[in-house]
Amino acid sequence: MNFENILVETRGKVGLITLNRPKALNALSDGLFDDVGLALDAFEADEAIGCIVITGSEKAFAAGADISGMKDYGYMDAYKANFITRNWDRVARCRKPLIAAVSGFALGGGCELAMMCDMIFAADSAKFGQPEIKLGILPGGGGTQRLPRAMGKGKAMDMCLTARMIDAVEAERCGLVARIMPTATLLEETIVVAAGIAEFSLPVLMMIKESVNRSYESGLQEGLLFERRSFHAAFGINDRREGMAAFLEKRKPDFTNS
Ligand code: DAK
């Protein structure tokens, strides 16, 4: 797959998307999100792929939406083009596990893109921020909604109202980041984790992802009911039978994603 704004490759059962607009610190354009959407379509359709990683460069995961691309936008341009919603949300709709491997700047839409993934692994160099206020706009790609859910209202307000960047240690401490890794080995370590995930049963991984995400969008009882129904459904999956049989027979399970 050849794209103008991203590099796409597979590493075993892991699909890897690398944002590739180095001159603009991976600023996020509409075209870039079209590319990401097509790559995700292909990885989701590929039965051999069990986990997807999105990464950027060592200096920048992504420095936000492309400011030059939207500087002349009026309300009607943004509204009629369904700006952001049309293609950015594709990332949040991905059904397979998706990890953001973040090195350097993850600002504005870059931070929002990372939050659309299931978890963020950060290099020790990573810097997260929502600096939109400095441009006279507000975070519009989910920042004002996903940040408070990840880190609580106070920290989210601090980031959105002051434009302060937080480093990887603070981001992990407040729950935005799942793991911190050395910058030099971030991608390889992330791929090892992703490869481990991809060894599990894909339908069960998808059920887990759906169920955890449901906790954001429902009350506790609704969420528990959703989890319980999915759990019951898992008894109809061959891989459930295989996983339990393998444990009892003291062997490695052979999952078939069925
Ligand atoms: N857009 C376009 N170009 C960018 C960019 C960006 N976001 N960030 C950096 N660049 C470009 C720079 O212009 C520069 O280009 P040249 O001058 O070399 O041609 C090149 O990348 C290198 O950047 P710097 O020279 O500035 O590099 P430094 O190391 O000095 O600084 C920095 C790095 C990341 C601190 C700095 O570049 C910076 O502050 N960048 C802007 C960060 C930012 O403000 N991000 C938020 C963008 S706004 C919406 C939903 C969501 C959004 C919008 C609308 N709707 C629903 C309508 C999202 C908005 C955003 O993300």
Residues whose N, C-alpha, C, O or C-beta is under 5 A from the ligand:
A	BS01	DAK	K23 A24 L25 A27 A63 G64 A65 D66 I67 S68 A78 F83 I84 F105 L107 G108 G109 P131 E132 G140 G141
